[in-house]
């Protein structure tokens, strides 16, 4: 892999190691990915990327307590007031109603932040798709596309959109961005 060559050139680079973990996850090697991220996190707790990537892994794996912890840590490290509001809402929602309560509370808070102009439409598209609201997910993906969201290039392999991959509107956005179609791989 190219990432191995990058690592050989700079073996102490945390960024290269974090990117390698993401690639391992994409290849379906989740345990290896999580182990590497936890190792990076342990060696430098203030480095944001491992928290961000572990948050995604925990969510994909249904480890909601881990997800909430990483969500909060990322928000604290980035000193992002909006992310802290989302973390607070997610934690309260989880305490009151488990995973569904967490998703519902997170979605409500994200909608408020979006309406206030403090949240990218891509994040709202992700949570909408995750809670099974395909129409809202597609609507906010289109808004994110129109607003040139920096996250749009990853839409094709973002696990949040797995349920949308067969939708014509999703494929149209992929084609407009000249992105390859994601196959139902190891995710």
Rosetta blueprint (number, residue, H / E / L):
1 X L
2 X H
3 X H
4 X H
5 X H
6 X H
7 X H
8 X H
9 X H
10 X L
11 X L
12 X L
13 X L
14 X H
15 X H
16 X H
17 X H
18 X H
19 X H
20 X H
21 X H
22 X H
23 X H
24 X H
25 X H
26 X H
27 X L
28 X L
29 X L
30 X H
31 X H
32 X H
33 X H
34 X H
35 X H
36 X H
37 X H
38 X H
39 X H
40 X H
41 X H
42 X H
43 X H
44 X L
45 X L
46 X L
47 X L
48 X H
49 X H
50 X H
51 X H
52 X H
53 X H
54 X H
55 X H
56 X H
57 X H
58 X H
59 X H
60 X H
61 X L
62 X L
63 X L
64 X H
65 X H
66 X H
67 X H
68 X H
69 X H
70 X H
71 X H
72 X H
73 X H
74 X H
75 X H
76 X H
77 X H
78 X H
79 X L
80 X L
81 X H
82 X H
83 X H
84 X H
85 X H
86 X H
87 X H
88 X H
89 X H
90 X H
91 X H
92 X H
93 X H
94 X H
95 X H
96 X H
97 X H
98 X H
99 X H
100 X H
101 X H
102 X H
103 X H
104 X H
105 X H
106 X H
107 X H
108 X H
109 X H
110 X H
111 X H
112 X H
113 X H
114 X H
115 X H
116 X L
117 X L
118 X L
119 X L
120 X L
121 X H
122 X H
123 X H
124 X H
125 X H
126 X H
127 X H
128 X H
129 X H
130 X H
131 X L
132 X L
133 X L
134 X H
135 X H
136 X H
137 X H
138 X H
139 X H
140 X H
141 X H
142 X H
143 X H
144 X H
145 X H
146 X H
147 X L
148 X L
149 X L
150 X L
151 X L
152 X H
153 X H
154 X H
155 X L
156 X L
157 X L
158 X L
159 X H
160 X H
161 X H
162 X H
163 X H
164 X H
165 X L
166 X L
167 X L
168 X H
169 X H
170 X H
171 X H
172 X H
173 X H
174 X H
175 X H
176 X H
177 X H
178 X L
179 X L
180 X L
181 X L
182 X L
183 X L
184 X L
185 X L
186 X L
187 X L
